[in-house]
């Protein structure tokens, strides 16, 4: 258990048992499979699914969009809560599964503002991949503590020292092994648990079974030879000697500030090493942390409830055109039926039907504590970046919105349905799935996204959820920037550059550009006007 502030009072027990974390990885490293096993060992599901399930075999619980099921990738970040019986007490895990695909990095970025730690999943054969590196950088910006899981050790994988070296080189973070693999690929028999001097053996026959654990009195225990072939035992002893000499011990403080990561080895698909990782999250993962906000920070132990919206998901249940705002509670003890102030509009909201998530399943949340993630169904009042409080005008800060990297025009297949299209686009804009710009000149909309795959997802969702076929077309514009500055300067600028001006779904002024030259020209000709590639998601 980590706590960055040693002089603060102990947290109330219910809050202290919360662990809120995200799983980050490159696509295909086995993140969704690991999520499934977490739910399995937490007792939340009876049988784990496979991402690319054959025929009617169980699909994974955390992927609920049609496209996710077809392609076997996670597109939208989903949140899940479940209990886990640790060594000392029962913990409440709030797990946020992030999209691994780089085209959805903005959704992931915002998700990481709602967690206190991250579990980084690495493929034993491929090591640190590009998307892992990008996501890691986001964690670093937020100083998130990181726990690492090296997956797929039952397949042919690289030398363990090489993998650790690559993590240290590429991510500039110290690594300390919490377990050590015995053999790789076909010869992989299990791991030696360094933290508890145990031998963990993998059962290849039953993928949903927790591995067998054998208590060992150090590396000279004769029991080791009964379970581990002589050649692998010899190598294990040599490796561990090197580990103890060359690698730093597990230091809770260094881990809390994000400069040291413990690493576990295993095979998520064979349920191996997962339980040890979960014990690690319980022991070393941080309790709910202080939340940055204006005009003051929010402490989790405060009596009053505060929470902020980090994600909006529309149409989770296509039959009911619903919109659910995912809210991370930053402080207090929330009870169903509470009245909270919506800080942006200064209006009171009665929260009568909040939900807790088990992937696409949800149940009414009678209560929740700081650290928990609840869903609030609403009809568009709640947006990303909104803060809810028991009256105090606090605004959680640090939730960014990024300028899109790809812009396209959009048209409804049926010209008579352009009103429907506008409604659908606004819904996706508020959800954060895309940026939607209304140009000052001409009709239609310009849609901006971070990655090409998002256009496919949007088209498929608009057709599925609104029964509206659409087509995206080339736009003359290539990027967008928000316009800031004194009102007089901005008014003069927009009047002169009308053909480049649009508004986003919040009504903020945006400058649409064709070339970098456009941006340079504005910098030169309008010194009082500032063009920015990000804007803070709060009003």
C-alpha positions in Angstrom: 0.0 0.0 0.0 1.4 3.3 -1.1 0.6 6.7 0.2 2.3 9.8 -1.1 1.5 12.0 2.0 2.7 10.4 5.2 1.5 13.3 7.4 -2.2 12.9 6.4 -4.6 11.0 8.7 -5.5 7.4 7.8 -8.3 7.1 5.2 -11.7 5.7 6.4 -11.5 1.9 5.9 -14.0 1.8 3.0 -11.9 4.3 1.1 -8.5 2.7 2.1 -9.6 -0.6 0.6 -10.2 0.9 -2.9 -7.7 0.4 -5.7 -8.5 2.3 -8.9 -6.2 1.4 -11.8 -6.1 1.2 -15.6 -4.6 -1.4 -17.8 -2.3 -0.1 -20.6 -0.7 -2.0 -23.4 0.0 -2.3 -27.1 -2.9 -4.0 -29.1 -2.6 -7.8 -28.8 -0.4 -7.9 -25.7 -3.3 -9.7 -23.9 -4.8 -6.8 -21.9 -8.4 -7.8 -22.4 -7.6 -11.4 -21.5 -5.9 -10.2 -18.3 -9.0 -8.2 -17.4 -11.1 -11.3 -17.8 -8.9 -13.2 -15.4 -9.1 -10.4 -12.9 -12.9 -10.7 -12.9 -12.6 -14.5 -12.7 -10.3 -14.4 -9.6 -12.4 -11.6 -8.1 -15.4 -14.0 -8.3 -17.2 -11.6 -10.6 -17.6 -14.1 -13.4 -17.6 -17.9 -13.5 -15.8 -18.5 -16.8 -13.4 -16.3 -18.7 -14.1 -15.5 -22.4 -11.6 -15.3 -25.3 -11.2 -12.1 -27.3 -11.5 -13.9 -30.6 -14.0 -16.4 -29.4 -14.8 -19.3 -31.8 -18.5 -19.5 -32.8 -20.7 -19.2 -29.8 -17.9 -19.5 -27.2 -18.1 -16.8 -24.6 -17.1 -13.3 -25.7 -15.1 -11.2 -23.4 -17.1 -9.2 -20.9 -15.3 -5.9 -21.3 -15.9 -5.5 -25.1 -19.5 -4.6 -25.7 -19.5 -2.7 -29.0 -20.3 -4.7 -32.2 -17.1 -3.6 -33.8 -15.0 -4.6 -30.8 -16.5 -8.1 -31.0 -15.9 -8.4 -34.7 -12.3 -7.2 -34.7 -11.2 -8.5 -31.3 -9.9 -5.0 -30.2 -11.1 -2.8 -27.4 -12.3 0.5 -28.8 -14.0 2.3 -25.8 -12.6 2.3 -22.3 -14.9 0.4 -20.0 -14.9 0.4 -16.2 -15.5 -2.5 -13.9 -15.8 -2.9 -10.1 -15.3 -6.1 -8.1 -14.1 -7.3 -4.7 -10.9 -9.2 -4.3 -10.0 -11.1 -1.1 -6.3 -10.1 -0.5 -4.0 -11.5 2.1 -4.9 -9.0 4.9 -8.3 -7.7 3.9 -11.0 -7.6 1.3 -10.2 -5.0 -1.4 -12.4 -3.2 -3.9 -10.8 -3.1 -7.3 -12.0 -0.5 -9.8 -10.5 -1.5 -13.1 -10.5 0.7 -16.2 -9.8 -1.2 -19.5 -8.4 1.3 -22.0 -8.4 1.0 -25.8 -5.1 -0.4 -26.9 -5.4 0.9 -30.5 -3.4 4.0 -31.0 -6.3 5.6 -32.9 -8.2 6.0 -29.6 -5.4 7.6 -27.6 -7.5 10.6 -26.5 -10.1 8.4 -24.8 -7.2 6.6 -23.1 -5.6 9.8 -22.0 -8.7 11.0 -20.3 -9.3 7.6 -18.7 -5.8 7.9 -17.1 -6.9 11.1 -15.3 -9.5 9.0 -13.4 -7.1 6.3 -11.9 -4.4 6.2 -9.2 -2.1 3.6 -10.8 -1.6 1.7 -14.1 -0.9 -1.9 -14.9 1.4 -2.1 -18.0 1.1 -5.4 -20.0 4.0 -6.4 -22.1 4.2 -9.2 -24.6 7.2 -11.5 -23.6 8.1 -12.0 -27.3 7.8 -8.4 -28.5 8.9 -6.4 -25.4 8.1 -2.7 -25.3 6.0 -1.7 -28.4 5.1 1.8 -29.7 1.7 2.2 -28.2 2.9 1.0 -24.8 5.5 3.7 -25.0 3.0 6.4 -25.8 0.6 5.4 -23.0 3.6 5.2 -20.6 4.5 8.8 -21.4 0.9 9.8 -20.4 1.3 7.9 -17.1 4.7 9.7 -16.6 3.1 13.1 -17.1 0.7 12.3 -14.3 3.4 10.5 -12.1 1.2 7.4 -11.9 2.7 4.4 -10.1 3.1 1.5 -12.5 3.0 -2.2 -12.0 4.2 -4.4 -15.0 3.0 -7.8 -16.1 5.1 -9.6 -18.8 2.6 -11.8 -20.5 2.7 -14.9 -22.8 5.7 -16.5 -21.1 4.3 -19.9 -22.2 5.1 -19.0 -25.8 8.5 -18.5 -27.3 9.7 -15.3 -25.7 12.8 -13.3 -25.3 15.5 -13.5 -22.6 14.1 -12.1 -19.4 17.1 -9.8 -18.7 16.8 -8.5 -22.2 13.1 -7.6 -21.6 13.9 -5.9 -18.3 16.8 -4.0 -20.0 14.5 -2.8 -22.8 11.9 -1.5 -20.3 14.6 0.4 -18.4 16.2 1.8 -21.6 13.0 2.7 -23.5 10.9 3.9 -20.7 13.6 5.3 -18.4 12.1 3.6 -15.3 13.9 1.2 -12.9 12.6 -2.4 -12.8 12.5 -4.8 -9.9 11.4 -8.4 -10.4 8.6 -9.5 -8.1 8.6 -13.0 -9.7 11.0 -14.9 -12.0 10.0 -17.2 -14.8 11.3 -20.8 -14.8 11.9 -21.8 -18.4 10.2 -20.2 -21.5 7.9 -21.4 -24.2 7.3 -25.1 -24.1 9.6 -25.5 -21.1 7.8 -22.9 -19.1 6.8 -24.6 -15.8 6.0 -21.6 -13.6 7.6 -18.8 -11.6 9.5 -18.3 -8.5 7.7 -15.7 -6.3 10.6 -13.5 -5.1 8.5 -11.5 -2.7 7.2 -14.5 -0.7 9.8 -17.3 -1.5 7.2 -19.5 -3.1 7.2 -21.7 -6.2 4.2 -21.2 -8.5 3.5 -24.0 -10.9 1.3 -23.6 -14.0 -1.4 -26.0 -14.9 -1.7 -26.1 -18.7 -4.7 -28.4 -18.7 -7.2 -26.0 -17.0 -6.9 -22.4 -18.2 -9.3 -21.1 -15.6 -7.6 -22.7 -12.6 -5.5 -20.8 -10.1 -1.9 -22.0 -10.2 -0.6 -24.4 -7.6 1.6 -22.7 -4.9 4.3 -24.4 -3.0 6.0 -22.8 0.1 9.8 -23.0 -0.3 12.4 -22.2 2.4 14.7 -20.3 0.1 16.5 -21.5 -3.0 18.3 -24.4 -1.2 15.1 -26.1 -0.3 15.3 -29.7 -1.5 11.5 -29.5 -2.4 12.5 -27.3 -5.4 14.2 -30.3 -7.1 11.0 -32.3 -6.9 9.1 -29.9 -9.1 11.7 -28.2 -11.3 13.9 -30.1 -13.8 17.6 -29.9 -12.9 18.8 -27.8 -15.8 16.0 -25.2 -15.2 16.7 -25.1 -11.5 20.4 -24.4 -12.1 19.5 -21.5 -14.4 17.0 -20.2 -11.9 19.6 -20.1 -9.1 22.1 -18.3 -11.4 19.5 -15.8 -12.6 18.3 -14.9 -9.1 21.8 -14.4 -7.9 22.3 -11.9 -10.7 18.9 -10.2 -10.0 19.9 -9.7 -6.3 23.2 -8.2 -7.3 22.1 -6.1 -10.2 18.6 -4.9 -9.6 17.1 -2.5 -7.0 14.9 -3.9 -4.2 11.2 -3.0 -4.2 11.0 0.5 -2.6 7.4 1.6 -2.0 8.3 5.3 -2.1 10.1 5.1 -5.5 7.2 3.1 -6.8 4.7 5.7 -5.5 6.4 8.5 -7.4 6.5 6.4 -10.6 10.3 5.9 -10.9 10.4 2.2 -10.1 8.1 -0.6 -11.4 7.8 -4.1 -10.0 7.4 -6.8 -12.8 5.5 -10.1 -12.6 5.8 -12.8 -15.2 3.0 -15.1 -16.4 0.5 -16.2 -18.9 -2.9 -14.5 -18.7 -4.6 -17.0 -21.0 -3.5 -19.9 -18.7 -4.5 -17.8 -15.6 -0.9 -18.0 -14.5 0.8 -15.2 -12.5 -2.5 -13.2 -12.5 -3.2 -13.9 -8.8 0.3 -12.8 -7.8 -0.2 -9.6 -9.8 -3.6 -8.9 -8.1 -1.9 -9.4 -4.6 0.7 -6.9 -5.8 -2.0 -4.4 -6.7 -3.6 -4.9 -3.3 -0.3 -4.5 -1.4 1.6 -1.9 -3.5 -1.2 -0.1 -5.4 -2.0 3.4 -4.0 -5.2 4.2 -2.1 -7.4 6.9 -3.6 -5.2 10.0 -4.1 -5.6 13.7 -3.8 -7.3 15.2 -6.9 -6.1 18.4 -8.5 -8.8 21.0 -8.8 -9.5 24.8 -8.8 -9.5 26.7 -6.5 -8.2 23.9 -4.2 -7.2 20.3 -4.1 -9.7 17.6 -3.1 -8.8 15.1 -0.4 -10.4 11.7 -0.6 -11.2 11.7 3.2 -13.3 14.8 3.0 -16.9 14.3 4.2 -18.5 16.1 1.2 -18.9 14.2 -2.0 -17.1 15.4 -5.2 -16.7 13.6 -8.5 -15.8 14.4 -12.1 -16.9 13.1 -15.5 -14.0 11.6 -17.4 -16.0 9.7 -20.1 -19.4 9.8 -21.6 -20.7 6.7 -23.4 -23.9 7.0 -25.6 -26.2 4.2 -26.5 -24.6 1.5 -24.3 -28.1 0.0 -24.5 -29.1 0.6 -28.1 -32.8 -0.1 -27.2 -32.9 2.9 -24.9 -30.8 5.7 -26.5 -29.2 6.3 -23.2 -26.1 8.3 -22.3 -24.1 7.3 -19.3 -21.5 9.7 -17.7 -18.7 7.8 -16.1 -17.9 9.7 -12.8 -14.8 9.1 -10.7 -15.6 10.0 -7.1 -12.8 12.1 -5.6 -14.1 12.4 -2.1 -16.8 11.4 0.4 -19.4 8.7 0.7 -22.0 8.9 -2.0 -25.5 7.5 -1.5 -28.2 6.9 -4.1 -30.8 9.7 -4.3 -28.3 12.4 -3.2 -28.6 15.9 -4.7 -25.3 17.2 -6.1 -24.5 20.5 -7.7 -23.5 20.5 -11.3 -20.8 23.2 -11.1 -20.8 24.2 -14.7 -24.5 25.0 -14.8 -24.8 25.8 -11.0 -27.9 23.5 -11.1 -28.8 20.7 -8.6 -29.0 17.2 -9.9 -30.8 14.4 -8.1 -28.8 11.2 -8.7 -31.6 8.6 -8.5 -30.3 5.8 -10.6 -26.5 5.7 -10.5 -25.0 2.4 -11.8 -21.9 0.3 -11.1 -20.4 -1.6 -14.0 -19.4 -5.1 -14.6 -18.4 -4.4 -18.2 -21.7 -4.2 -20.2 -23.7 -5.5 -17.2 -24.7 -2.9 -14.7 -26.5 -2.8 -11.3 -27.9 0.1 -9.3 -25.3 1.6 -7.0 -26.9 2.1 -3.6 -23.6 3.7 -2.3 -20.1 4.5 -3.5 -16.9 5.9 -1.9 -14.0 8.0 -3.0 -12.0 6.0 -5.6 -15.1 4.3 -7.1 -16.4 4.9 -10.6 -20.1 5.2 -11.1 -22.3 5.7 -14.1 -24.9 8.4 -14.1 -27.5 8.0 -16.9 -28.5 11.5 -18.2 -29.9 13.2 -21.3 -27.0 15.3 -22.2 -26.6 17.5 -19.1 -23.2 15.9 -18.2 -20.1 16.4 -20.3 -16.5 15.3 -20.0 -14.7 17.5 -17.5 -17.8 18.4 -15.5 -17.5 18.4 -11.7 -20.3 17.4 -9.3 -20.1 18.5 -5.7 -22.2 18.9 -2.5 -22.4 22.7 -3.2 -18.8 24.0 -3.2 -17.8 25.5 -6.6 -14.8 23.2 -7.2 -13.6 22.3 -10.7 -11.4 19.3 -11.3 -8.5 20.3 -13.6 -6.2 18.5 -15.9 -8.7 16.8 -18.3 -7.5 17.8 -21.7 -9.1 17.8 -25.2 -6.7 17.5 -28.1 -6.8 19.0 -31.6 -7.7 16.3 -34.1 -5.1 15.0 -36.5 -7.5 14.1 -39.4 -10.4 16.1 -40.7 -13.2 14.9 -43.0 -16.5 16.3 -44.2 -19.6 14.1 -43.5 -22.9 13.7 -45.3 -26.0 11.7 -44.6 -26.9 9.1 -47.3 -30.4 10.6 -47.3 -30.3 14.4 -47.6 -33.6 14.7 -45.8 -32.0 13.3 -42.7 -29.4 16.0 -42.1 -31.2 17.0 -38.8 -30.8 13.5 -37.6 -27.1 13.5 -38.6 -26.6 16.7 -36.6 -28.1 15.1 -33.5 -25.9 12.0 -33.9 -22.7 14.1 -34.4 -23.4 16.3 -31.4 -23.9 13.2 -29.3 -20.5 11.8 -30.4 -18.8 15.1 -29.8 -20.1 15.3 -26.2 -19.0 11.7 -25.7 -15.5 12.7 -26.8 -15.5 10.2 -29.6 -14.8 12.9 -32.2 -14.6 16.6 -32.6 -17.4 18.2 -34.6 -16.9 21.6 -36.2 -19.6 23.8 -37.8 -17.9 26.0 -40.4 -19.1 29.6 -40.5 -19.4 29.3 -44.3 -21.4 26.6 -46.1 -23.6 23.8 -44.8 -22.5 20.5 -43.3 -20.0 19.6 -40.7 -16.3 18.8 -40.5 -15.5 15.9 -38.2 -12.0 15.6 -36.6 -10.4 12.5 -35.1 -7.0 11.3 -33.9 -6.8 8.1 -36.0 -8.3 6.8 -39.2 -10.1 3.9 -37.6 -12.3 6.3 -35.6 -14.0 7.3 -38.9 -14.9 3.6 -39.5 -16.2 3.3 -35.9 -18.2 6.5 -36.2 -19.8 5.5 -39.5 -20.6 2.0 -38.1 -22.1 3.5 -34.9 -24.2 6.2 -36.6 -25.7 3.5 -38.9 -26.2 1.0 -36.0 -27.5 3.4 -33.4 -29.4 5.9 -35.5 -30.2 3.8 -38.6 -28.5 6.5 -40.7 -25.9 5.5 -43.4 -23.3 8.2 -43.8 -20.3 8.9 -45.9 -17.1 10.7 -45.0 -15.4 12.8 -47.7 -12.1 14.6 -48.1 -12.0 18.0 -46.5 -9.9 20.9 -47.7 -8.7 21.4 -44.1 -6.0 19.3 -42.5 -6.0 20.5 -38.9 -7.8 22.6 -36.3 -6.7 25.0 -33.6 -8.7 26.7 -30.8 -8.6 30.5 -30.9 -7.9 32.5 -27.7 -7.2 36.1 -26.9 -8.8 39.4 -26.0 -12.4 39.6 -27.4 -11.6 42.6 -29.7 -8.6 40.8 -31.3 -10.5 37.6 -31.7 -13.5 39.4 -33.3 -11.3 41.2 -35.8 -9.4 37.9 -36.6 -12.6 35.9 -37.2 -14.2 38.6 -39.3 -11.1 38.7 -41.7 -10.7 34.9 -41.8 -14.3 33.8 -42.1 -13.7 31.0 -44.6 -11.4 29.3 -42.0 -13.6 29.8 -39.0 -15.8 27.2 -37.3 -17.3 26.5 -33.9 -16.9 23.3 -31.9 -19.8 21.6 -30.0 -19.2 23.8 -27.0 -19.5 26.9 -29.1 -15.8 27.7 -28.9 -14.1 29.4 -31.9 -11.9 27.1 -34.0 -9.5 28.0 -36.8 -9.4 25.3 -39.6 -6.1 25.2 -41.4 -4.9 23.7 -44.7 -1.1 24.1 -44.2 1.3 24.9 -41.4 1.8 28.2 -43.3 -1.7 29.2 -42.2 -0.8 28.8 -38.5 2.6 30.7 -39.0 0.7 33.5 -40.8 -1.7 34.0 -37.9 1.3 34.0 -35.4 2.9 36.7 -37.5 -0.1 38.9 -38.4 -2.2 38.6 -35.2 0.2 38.8 -32.3 -2.7 39.1 -29.8 -4.5 35.9 -31.0 -3.2 32.6 -29.7 -3.9 29.3 -31.5 -3.8 26.2 -29.3 -3.8 22.4 -30.0 -5.4 21.5 -26.7 -8.1 22.9 -24.5 -9.0 22.2 -20.9 -12.2 20.2 -20.6 -13.9 22.4 -18.1 -15.8 25.6 -18.2 
